[in-house]
Amino acid sequence: MLTKNTILIVEKSSELRKLYRQYLEENSSNAYNIIEFETATQTLIYCQEQIPDLILVDFILPDATV
């Protein structure tokens, strides 16, 4: 059985997350498992357990520092 690649969307805007998901689903023949987070903290917790194949990230997140 072939496993789906994972795309992680990290974006504070729910509207943009929805837009990114919609684009990926419409243009990829359902080949990806898409996971969404809105904060850096959620993302770091997830990435301690799982390694996504691709991360689309907003560089200005409310709980992230430079």
Buried (B, 14 or more C-beta within 10 A) or exposed (E): EEEEEBBBBBBBEEEEBEEBBEEBEEEEEEEBEBBBBBBBEBBEEBBEEEEBEEBBBBEEBEEBEE
